[in-house]
Amino acid sequence: MSRLKLLCTAAAGGAITLVVAASVATPSASQSQPAGASNAMVERGRYLVSITGCHDCHSPKTTGMTPDMSRALSGRPATTPVPSATKNEVHASLDLTAWTGPWGQSVASNLTPDPTTGIGNRYTEASFIQTMRTGKKPNGTPVQPPMPAEVYQNMADDDLRAIWAYLRTVKPVRNPVLAGLTAPAPAPK
């Protein structure tokens, strides 16, 4: 069972975003480690994913706010509705995988190495680091709130590489997070 600690952090525009920090499971020996990544690097990535709250939004929940580790880091389930919009407020789904706010709607991405719906074939280590540095996904769409992009923009390259190495070891989960939603248009170049 995960330990939960509830924190409130101020988000852009004075809105409040809830962040729930939870402990995470270590990847099993059956999951593959990326070439060139040491055990120490993968463990560092696991630790960073744990303390930076990735599971808070990117992992569906079981009872209460406990991350469902069988679907760890797989993003918004298709069964989670996007909350209705209300002027000047931020609304979150009960599992914290979908939001609406002044920016529009956003859902948590699938960070598993699934080749179709996750980061598997859509990202390389370089494009992952570029996304974290610029706040723009490889297809040009901006990373939306409540993702704390400014936190990751300031991380050391070695820490971002460690996170990437760890994400490559988690169980791939086929989960199309945008199922039933209209995808945002890419930002103009």
trRosetta pair geometry for C-beta under 8 A, 3 or more apart (Angstrom, degrees):
i j d omega theta_ij theta_ji phi_ij phi_ji
1 66 6.7 -60 -155 -127 74 137
2 22 4.1 13 174 -167 138 107
2 23 5.1 -174 -141 49 76 78
2 24 7.6 22 -112 -73 115 39
2 66 5.1 155 37 -138 112 81
2 67 6.0 72 -32 28 161 87
3 22 6.8 163 71 -142 50 56
3 23 5.2 58 30 -10 88 111
4 20 5.6 -20 -155 -171 100 107
4 21 7.3 140 -153 71 46 53
4 22 5.7 -13 -96 -93 68 86
4 64 7.6 -106 -28 130 164 123
4 65 5.5 99 -127 85 147 116
4 66 7.2 -97 -55 -80 121 63
5 20 7.2 150 68 -158 44 57
5 21 4.8 -16 57 56 99 103
6 18 6.7 -30 -158 -161 93 103
6 19 7.9 138 -158 77 47 50
6 20 5.9 -22 -101 -105 63 78
7 18 7.6 137 75 -161 51 55
7 19 4.9 -28 70 70 100 96
7 20 7.6 174 25 -88 76 31
7 21 6.6 44 -2 -13 119 105
8 16 5.5 -14 -166 -166 108 114
8 17 7.7 145 -156 72 59 42
8 18 6.4 -38 -102 -104 67 60
8 19 7.6 157 -104 23 19 81
9 16 7.5 142 71 -155 37 65
9 17 5.8 -29 68 65 87 91
9 19 5.6 21 5 -1 117 125
9 148 7.7 -16 117 -86 153 132
10 14 6.9 -36 -161 -134 105 36
10 15 7.8 128 -164 73 59 40
10 16 6.6 -50 -109 -102 49 63
10 17 7.9 83 180 20 9 83
11 14 7.9 -16 72 74 61 11
11 15 4.7 -34 68 77 108 89
11 16 6.7 149 12 -122 95 11
11 17 4.3 77 -43 -16 129 113
11 90 6.9 42 64 -43 144 166
11 145 5.9 94 -175 -153 130 131
11 146 5.9 -72 -109 -128 144 90
12 15 7.0 6 74 31 49 99
12 145 6.2 -121 31 -79 112 141
13 101 7.8 152 58 169 143 117
13 102 5.7 141 -87 22 177 148
15 89 7.2 124 -123 -157 111 35
15 90 4.2 88 -176 -14 140 126
15 101 6.2 -18 -83 -142 177 128
15 102 7.6 -162 -36 0 137 107
16 90 7.2 -163 57 50 49 125
17 90 6.7 -53 -82 119 75 157
17 92 7.8 106 -141 -57 71 133
17 145 7.3 -135 -76 178 141 104
17 146 4.2 141 -137 -138 146 136
18 92 6.9 -112 36 22 105 161
18 96 6.9 -106 83 -103 103 127
19 53 5.1 -15 -174 -150 109 161
19 56 5.4 19 -160 178 64 169
19 146 8.0 -158 -75 145 89 133
20 53 7.1 131 70 -144 40 106
20 56 4.6 154 57 -127 71 101
20 65 4.9 -107 -165 166 169 140
20 96 6.9 -177 15 -1 116 167
21 51 7.2 12 -149 -144 120 41
21 53 5.3 -77 -95 -90 70 90
21 56 6.7 -34 -77 -65 35 119
22 50 7.8 -106 90 -152 54 74
22 53 7.9 90 17 -129 71 61
22 55 5.2 -88 60 91 113 131
22 56 6.7 155 5 -74 100 69
22 65 7.4 -158 -67 131 127 93
22 66 7.1 137 -134 -135 144 47
22 67 5.3 163 94 -7 157 112
23 50 6.4 14 -142 -155 43 119
24 46 6.7 -150 91 -175 126 88
24 49 6.6 -21 13 104 168 103
24 50 4.6 -132 15 -97 114 97
24 55 5.8 178 -85 -41 111 145
24 67 7.3 -14 -104 65 79 150
24 69 7.4 144 -153 -109 68 112
24 72 7.2 97 -151 -142 106 133
25 69 5.0 68 5 -152 130 147
25 72 7.2 -118 43 -71 105 152
26 46 6.4 34 -120 -166 67 160
27 31 4.5 -83 174 55 116 142
27 42 7.4 -75 34 166 131 123
27 46 7.0 -132 -8 -91 94 128
27 166 7.5 -180 -21 -160 130 74
27 169 4.4 120 107 134 179 110
27 170 5.9 -120 -96 -92 116 49
27 171 7.7 174 -135 -33 92 71
28 31 5.4 107 62 -6 72 96
28 171 7.9 38 23 -61 106 102
31 169 4.7 96 127 -180 119 72
31 170 6.7 -13 -161 -124 155 9
31 171 6.2 -99 -95 -71 124 60
32 168 7.4 -66 96 143 85 91
32 169 6.6 -142 82 -118 42 66
33 37 5.5 -138 170 79 95 109
33 39 7.3 -51 -123 -86 158 60
33 42 5.8 -75 -132 -62 108 149
33 165 7.4 18 -165 -179 81 94
33 168 7.4 82 -157 101 34 107
33 169 5.5 6 -98 -92 58 115
34 37 4.4 66 69 0 89 127
34 164 7.8 -23 10 130 163 85
34 165 5.4 -125 39 -134 122 70
34 168 4.2 35 -48 103 113 158
34 169 7.3 -102 -15 -52 79 81
37 41 4.8 -126 -164 83 79 131
37 42 5.5 87 148 -54 119 91
37 165 3.7 153 -132 -142 141 124
37 168 7.2 156 -2 59 159 133
38 41 4.6 102 53 2 76 100
38 42 7.2 -143 95 -1 43 84
39 42 5.8 -55 -148 39 34 110
39 43 6.1 33 154 -18 67 108
40 43 5.7 -55 -145 40 29 111
40 44 6.3 35 153 -23 64 104
41 44 5.6 -51 -148 33 31 113
41 45 6.5 32 151 -18 63 104
41 161 7.0 -51 -163 120 122 96
41 162 5.0 -140 -171 -113 72 80
41 165 4.8 23 130 69 108 167
42 45 5.6 -54 -152 36 33 114
42 46 6.4 37 149 -22 65 102
42 162 7.4 -165 -83 -160 16 74
42 165 5.0 -112 -86 131 65 109
42 166 5.2 129 -158 -87 61 67
42 169 5.6 52 -149 -15 126 151
43 46 5.5 -47 -147 33 35 114
43 47 6.4 38 152 -19 64 104
43 166 7.8 151 -51 -91 8 109
44 47 5.6 -54 -151 37 31 114
44 48 6.3 29 152 -17 65 107
44 159 7.3 -117 148 -123 115 61
44 162 4.0 -61 97 -158 107 147
44 166 7.7 -136 77 -46 54 119
45 48 5.7 -55 -144 39 32 109
45 49 6.2 34 156 -20 66 104
45 162 3.8 -163 -62 150 80 72
45 163 4.6 164 -141 -91 92 25
45 164 7.0 -108 -120 42 139 36
45 165 5.0 -169 -27 66 152 85
45 166 2.7 -165 114 -18 121 116
45 167 7.0 -107 167 -14 133 66
46 49 5.8 -54 -147 36 28 111
46 50 6.3 31 152 -21 62 109
46 166 4.8 -180 -55 -133 60 135
47 50 5.6 -58 -152 35 29 115
47 51 6.4 9 161 -5 67 109
48 51 6.2 -61 -137 44 29 96
48 52 5.8 14 169 -8 67 117
48 155 7.9 80 -160 -142 138 141
48 159 5.8 144 -105 -168 156 96
48 162 6.1 104 8 100 138 116
48 163 5.3 -87 91 -77 131 94
48 166 7.5 176 51 12 96 150
49 52 6.5 -64 -133 45 20 100
49 54 4.5 -51 -162 26 78 140
49 55 7.2 81 152 -31 93 86
49 73 7.6 -33 -169 -83 135 132
49 163 6.0 132 -61 -133 87 88
49 166 5.8 -139 -17 108 130 146
49 167 7.4 146 -82 -66 138 80
50 54 7.7 -45 -58 31 20 97
50 55 7.4 10 -116 -2 49 119
52 151 6.8 154 -150 136 113 139
52 152 7.9 79 -171 -75 150 87
53 56 4.2 -10 -179 -1 93 128
53 57 7.4 55 141 0 94 90
54 57 7.4 -83 -171 48 35 81
54 58 5.2 -26 168 29 76 129
54 59 7.7 78 122 -18 72 98
54 73 6.4 7 141 -106 114 102
54 111 7.0 -44 -180 27 123 168
55 58 6.4 -78 -110 61 26 84
55 59 4.2 -8 -154 10 74 131
55 67 4.3 -40 175 -81 118 156
55 72 6.8 -42 -114 -148 103 85
55 73 6.8 -70 -96 -67 66 74
56 59 7.6 69 9 36 12 92
56 67 7.9 -81 -76 -69 27 113
56 96 6.1 -57 157 122 72 148
57 96 5.3 -99 -105 139 62 99
57 97 6.2 135 -174 -103 60 50
57 108 4.5 177 148 -95 88 128
57 146 6.8 -167 -90 71 149 106
57 147 7.5 -140 84 -82 161 69
58 73 4.7 13 129 -136 118 57
58 74 7.4 135 163 39 77 26
58 75 5.7 -32 -152 -80 69 54
58 97 7.5 102 -111 -118 18 90
58 108 4.7 -167 -97 177 51 125
58 109 6.8 -24 -119 66 104 61
58 110 7.8 136 -163 -115 96 24
58 111 5.3 11 -174 2 146 121
59 67 3.8 28 112 -148 141 112
59 68 6.3 -175 167 47 95 64
59 69 7.3 -2 -159 -88 139 44
59 71 6.7 136 -156 99 73 77
59 72 5.1 -21 -113 -137 118 49
59 73 5.6 -22 -72 -51 84 39
59 74 7.0 68 -119 26 53 69
60 67 7.5 106 76 -153 38 62
60 68 4.8 -20 89 32 87 124
60 71 5.0 2 35 93 113 135
60 74 6.7 -29 -7 65 99 101
60 75 8.0 13 -44 90 83 25
60 76 7.7 105 -80 -136 90 25
60 77 5.0 43 -94 -30 138 113
60 80 7.4 -156 -119 -41 101 133
60 95 5.6 -4 -151 173 63 146
60 97 6.2 -19 -94 -46 63 149
61 64 7.0 -110 171 97 127 39
61 65 5.6 -67 -131 -141 141 32
61 66 6.0 111 -160 64 85 46
61 67 6.2 -67 -104 -100 61 33
61 68 6.1 140 -162 -22 9 90
61 94 7.8 -111 51 124 135 78
61 95 4.3 -162 20 -138 106 92
61 96 7.3 75 -31 31 126 91
62 66 4.9 -38 52 85 95 105
62 67 7.5 34 2 115 86 16
62 68 4.7 124 -49 -83 85 86
63 66 5.7 20 63 29 69 121
65 96 7.4 39 -134 1 98 127
67 72 6.5 59 154 -111 121 76
68 71 4.7 20 103 39 112 99
68 72 7.3 -146 97 -62 56 54
69 72 4.8 11 -147 -58 52 110
70 171 8.0 -43 -164 71 43 152
71 74 4.5 -78 176 26 83 135
71 77 7.4 11 165 -74 159 107
71 173 5.4 103 -143 -136 66 160
71 175 7.0 82 -159 -58 109 149
72 112 7.5 113 90 -79 69 107
72 170 5.8 -120 97 -163 114 127
72 171 6.8 94 46 41 102 98
72 173 7.6 160 54 -23 51 138
73 110 7.4 92 136 -164 68 48
73 111 4.2 -73 171 65 110 106
73 112 5.5 137 97 -57 98 75
73 167 7.1 -146 156 -129 159 87
73 170 5.6 29 45 135 135 168
73 173 7.7 151 78 22 67 125
74 77 7.7 48 105 -74 110 73
74 110 5.1 -4 -165 -131 51 89
74 111 7.6 -111 -80 39 23 64
74 112 5.3 -2 -93 -13 72 125
74 114 7.8 55 -126 -9 92 133
74 118 7.3 -70 -128 -89 66 109
74 173 3.7 -51 -100 83 130 141
74 175 4.3 82 168 21 110 150
74 177 8.0 176 148 -69 65 100
75 97 6.4 117 174 -160 47 116
75 107 6.7 69 178 143 105 96
75 108 4.4 -171 -140 108 68 83
75 109 5.1 -90 -97 132 130 17
75 110 4.0 -84 4 -66 128 57
75 111 7.0 136 -49 -7 92 69
75 175 5.8 171 58 108 95 124
75 177 4.0 -54 132 -85 136 131
76 80 5.2 -119 -166 63 88 129
76 93 7.6 100 -130 28 106 154
76 97 3.9 154 -97 145 71 113
76 98 5.1 77 -121 -59 136 93
76 107 4.0 -62 -5 -172 150 112
76 108 5.1 138 -38 46 80 80
76 175 7.9 170 76 152 44 117
76 177 4.5 92 50 -152 89 93
77 80 4.9 102 61 -10 79 100
77 95 7.6 16 20 75 106 160
77 97 6.9 76 11 86 67 162
77 175 6.6 -71 -107 -155 56 123
78 175 7.6 -154 -25 -163 86 78
78 176 6.7 34 -68 74 113 82
78 177 7.9 -152 -68 -130 65 25
78 179 3.8 -28 -110 78 115 133
78 180 5.9 115 -160 2 92 119
80 93 5.0 65 180 175 109 162
80 94 7.9 -142 -138 47 100 77
80 95 5.7 -91 -112 42 135 124
80 97 5.3 60 102 70 169 117
80 98 5.3 168 130 -5 113 125
80 107 8.0 138 91 -135 117 111
81 93 6.6 160 72 -112 56 116
81 98 7.0 -147 110 81 32 158
82 93 7.0 -80 -120 -58 29 113
82 98 4.5 -123 -107 171 61 131
82 99 7.6 -34 -153 54 83 17
82 100 6.2 95 163 -52 97 101
82 105 4.9 20 -172 -152 144 133
82 107 6.8 -83 -92 -70 103 102
82 181 6.5 86 -26 -103 134 124
83 91 3.7 -139 126 123 146 117
83 92 6.3 73 -17 84 145 3
83 93 5.7 -154 -42 -67 94 60
83 98 6.5 158 -7 113 77 98
83 99 6.7 -12 30 -141 114 31
83 100 5.0 -130 80 11 88 106
84 91 6.7 -5 64 77 52 167
84 100 6.8 -87 119 29 17 157
85 91 7.2 -157 -108 24 31 126
85 100 4.5 -120 -88 160 72 142
85 101 8.0 -141 -128 -43 86 11
85 105 7.6 -95 -67 -66 105 89
86 89 4.4 -5 88 47 108 121
86 91 6.3 94 17 -37 103 124
86 100 7.7 108 15 101 63 121
88 102 7.3 31 -104 -72 36 104
89 101 7.4 -113 112 -121 38 68
90 99 6.4 -8 -174 -169 92 114
90 100 7.3 177 -151 89 49 50
90 101 4.0 1 -110 -98 82 111
90 102 7.8 -55 -76 -3 82 76
90 145 7.7 -79 -125 125 133 130
90 146 7.6 87 -175 -70 143 109
91 99 6.6 158 84 -154 51 61
91 100 5.0 4 53 52 99 92
91 101 7.3 -175 23 -67 59 67
92 96 5.4 4 172 -110 130 61
92 98 7.2 139 -160 83 56 51
92 99 5.1 -23 -102 -99 68 86
92 146 7.8 -15 -91 -14 117 139
93 96 6.6 -147 70 -50 76 15
93 97 5.8 -41 61 51 131 67
93 98 4.1 56 -18 52 126 93
93 99 7.3 -105 -4 -63 77 47
95 98 7.9 50 64 14 87 83
96 108 7.7 57 128 -39 67 134
97 107 6.3 24 149 -161 76 78
97 108 4.4 -84 -150 20 73 120
97 177 7.9 -129 167 -143 112 108
98 105 7.2 -6 -173 -172 91 99
98 106 7.4 174 -151 92 51 47
98 107 4.8 -13 -104 -107 79 82
98 108 7.3 -96 -60 1 49 80
99 105 6.9 163 89 -154 52 55
99 106 5.2 -6 60 59 97 88
99 107 7.6 -180 22 -80 67 39
99 145 7.0 -92 101 111 150 80
99 146 6.1 115 -35 -15 168 98
100 104 7.1 -75 -143 153 72 30
100 105 5.0 -28 -98 -97 79 73
100 106 7.9 162 -88 18 34 65
101 104 7.5 -7 63 41 59 25
101 106 7.7 -23 25 12 101 106
101 145 6.1 -48 56 84 150 127
103 106 6.9 13 96 -33 120 117
103 144 5.7 164 126 -152 143 101
103 145 5.6 138 14 27 147 106
104 144 7.5 -81 64 -137 93 141
104 184 7.1 116 102 -98 151 118
105 181 7.2 -138 111 -155 142 130
106 144 3.6 -156 -101 102 138 137
106 145 6.4 162 19 73 156 51
106 146 7.5 175 80 0 137 58
106 147 7.7 -118 159 -8 147 98
107 177 5.1 171 123 161 127 109
107 178 6.8 170 51 -85 143 59
107 181 6.9 179 -19 6 141 169
108 177 6.7 -128 84 -143 56 142
109 119 7.7 68 145 -59 120 94
109 177 6.1 -147 -127 24 34 164
110 114 6.3 -36 147 41 133 122
110 117 5.1 31 51 134 164 87
110 118 4.2 -102 127 -100 108 67
110 119 7.2 -161 104 -23 73 69
110 173 6.8 -137 -154 79 113 93
110 175 5.1 163 -99 73 130 97
110 176 7.8 -60 -23 -101 142 19
110 177 5.3 -164 -31 -31 92 114
111 118 6.5 7 114 -157 9 98
111 119 5.8 8 -150 -14 45 122
111 167 5.4 -89 161 -140 99 122
111 170 7.5 45 109 52 89 147
112 118 4.1 -89 74 -115 69 152
112 119 7.2 165 75 22 27 83
112 120 7.6 -4 115 -45 65 94
112 167 7.5 -155 -116 -174 25 82
112 170 5.4 -108 -121 99 78 111
112 171 6.5 -35 -141 93 127 49
112 172 4.9 137 149 -130 115 41
112 173 4.6 117 11 25 166 80
112 175 7.6 84 27 26 127 107
113 118 5.7 65 99 106 2 138
113 119 6.4 -52 -103 69 46 81
113 120 4.5 89 176 -89 58 83
113 167 6.8 136 -55 141 86 76
113 168 5.4 71 -75 -137 134 49
113 170 6.8 150 -2 62 91 75
113 172 4.9 -75 75 -86 73 95
114 117 5.0 -10 107 56 134 78
114 118 3.4 110 44 4 83 114
114 119 8.0 86 48 29 63 47
114 120 5.2 -115 93 -22 26 128
114 172 4.0 130 -74 -171 65 96
114 173 5.8 -85 -45 63 130 35
114 174 5.2 163 -149 -83 144 52
114 175 7.2 142 18 21 163 69
115 118 7.3 4 -23 51 16 89
115 120 3.7 -105 -88 117 44 146
115 121 4.5 50 -158 -20 81 109
115 172 7.4 0 -12 -148 65 144
116 120 7.3 8 2 50 35 134
116 121 7.6 26 -67 26 32 117
116 174 6.3 20 61 -129 116 95
116 176 7.9 -50 126 -74 100 90
117 173 7.8 -72 82 104 118 62
117 174 5.4 103 23 -155 129 55
117 175 5.4 178 124 62 144 40
117 176 4.8 -109 -121 -76 126 56
117 177 7.1 139 179 -8 106 75
118 122 7.8 -165 108 23 40 112
118 172 6.2 -140 17 -144 150 80
118 173 6.9 104 -62 57 128 64
118 174 7.9 -99 -21 -100 98 38
118 175 7.5 59 -64 45 87 82
119 122 5.8 -101 -147 61 43 96
119 123 4.3 -24 -172 26 96 126
119 128 6.9 53 -171 -92 138 112
119 167 6.5 9 55 147 143 133
120 123 7.8 102 54 38 14 80
120 172 6.6 35 -70 -122 127 121
122 127 8.0 -124 137 106 60 144
122 138 6.4 -178 166 43 85 139
123 127 4.9 -147 -146 86 68 110
123 128 4.7 73 176 -62 129 88
123 131 7.3 -55 -121 -7 121 139
123 138 6.5 -168 -94 -25 69 134
124 127 4.8 87 42 12 76 98
124 128 6.9 -134 88 -7 36 88
125 128 5.7 -56 -149 35 28 114
125 129 6.4 25 156 -15 64 106
125 161 6.4 33 -165 -125 121 77
125 164 4.9 100 -125 153 80 159
126 129 5.9 -56 -149 38 29 108
126 130 6.2 32 152 -21 64 108
127 130 5.2 -49 -142 38 36 117
127 131 6.3 44 154 -25 65 100
127 138 4.9 14 -174 -81 131 117
128 131 5.7 -51 -151 31 29 112
128 132 6.6 25 152 -14 62 106
128 160 7.2 168 120 169 97 102
128 163 8.0 -159 151 96 129 100
128 164 4.9 130 93 -101 154 116
128 167 7.9 180 -139 53 152 147
129 132 5.7 -56 -150 39 34 110
129 133 6.2 31 153 -19 67 110
129 157 6.6 30 -144 -137 137 81
129 160 4.9 101 -112 132 87 140
129 161 7.2 -1 -75 -66 123 67
129 164 7.2 -49 -51 -46 83 139
130 133 5.7 -59 -144 40 30 110
130 134 5.9 -3 168 6 68 115
130 136 7.9 -47 139 70 89 84
130 138 7.7 80 83 -85 122 75
131 134 6.6 -70 -131 50 21 89
131 135 7.5 76 179 -95 54 6
131 136 6.5 -119 -127 81 62 42
131 137 5.6 28 -124 -110 119 43
131 138 6.7 -56 -69 -39 112 68
131 143 6.8 106 176 -53 93 123
132 149 7.5 -176 -152 -151 48 74
132 152 4.1 -102 -161 147 100 121
132 153 6.6 -174 152 -77 68 47
132 155 7.0 -42 157 44 134 118
132 160 5.4 -171 68 -128 159 129
133 152 7.9 -103 -60 125 35 89
133 153 5.7 96 -140 -129 38 72
134 153 7.9 131 -40 -109 15 105
135 142 5.9 8 139 -155 93 84
135 143 4.8 -115 -163 34 65 106
135 149 4.2 57 -106 -178 101 153
135 153 6.9 -24 -46 -68 94 119
136 140 6.1 -18 -179 -149 116 32
136 141 7.0 156 -156 80 71 28
136 142 5.6 -48 -100 -102 69 53
136 143 6.9 -122 -75 -12 20 81
136 187 6.8 -88 -128 34 116 136
137 140 7.0 -33 72 36 75 20
137 141 5.0 -1 38 60 116 81
137 142 7.6 174 2 -121 83 3
137 143 6.5 126 -45 -64 83 75
139 186 5.5 -114 143 -100 87 116
140 186 3.8 55 79 -169 117 109
140 187 5.1 -143 155 47 91 77
140 189 6.4 -73 -129 -69 135 89
141 184 5.5 115 -141 90 130 112
141 185 7.6 161 -98 103 101 29
141 186 5.3 -95 -58 -115 75 55
141 187 6.0 138 -114 -14 34 85
142 187 5.7 70 -31 -45 88 136
143 147 5.0 -86 161 85 107 146
143 149 5.0 134 86 -81 131 125
144 147 6.4 92 77 18 43 109
144 184 7.7 139 -51 -18 133 161
148 151 4.2 36 124 2 113 118
148 152 7.1 129 100 -10 74 86
149 152 6.0 -65 -156 43 41 104
149 153 6.1 48 150 -30 73 106
150 153 5.4 -46 -141 29 35 119
150 154 6.8 25 163 -12 62 107
151 154 6.5 -76 -167 39 27 102
151 155 7.2 39 143 -41 64 99
152 155 5.4 -33 -152 2 46 119
152 160 7.1 92 -170 -97 92 105
155 159 4.5 -110 175 83 109 128
155 160 5.4 128 102 -51 122 89
155 163 8.0 25 141 -11 161 134
156 159 4.6 95 60 3 83 102
156 160 7.3 -154 94 -2 44 84
157 160 5.7 -57 -148 39 36 109
157 161 6.2 38 153 -21 68 105
158 161 5.6 -51 -145 37 32 114
158 162 6.4 36 152 -23 64 104
159 162 5.5 -51 -148 34 33 114
159 163 6.6 36 152 -19 64 100
160 163 5.6 -48 -148 34 35 112
160 164 6.4 39 151 -19 64 104
161 164 5.5 -53 -150 37 33 115
161 165 6.3 36 151 -22 66 104
162 165 5.6 -50 -146 34 32 113
162 166 6.4 32 154 -17 64 104
163 166 5.8 -56 -150 38 31 110
163 167 6.3 32 153 -21 66 106
164 167 5.8 -55 -146 35 30 111
164 168 6.6 32 154 -23 63 104
165 168 5.9 -56 -157 30 31 113
165 169 7.2 22 150 -16 61 107
166 169 5.8 -65 -159 33 38 109
166 170 7.1 44 150 -35 70 95
167 170 6.0 -40 -152 11 40 112
176 179 4.4 96 97 -50 105 99
178 181 4.9 -107 -166 61 67 107
178 183 5.2 20 -164 -83 151 90
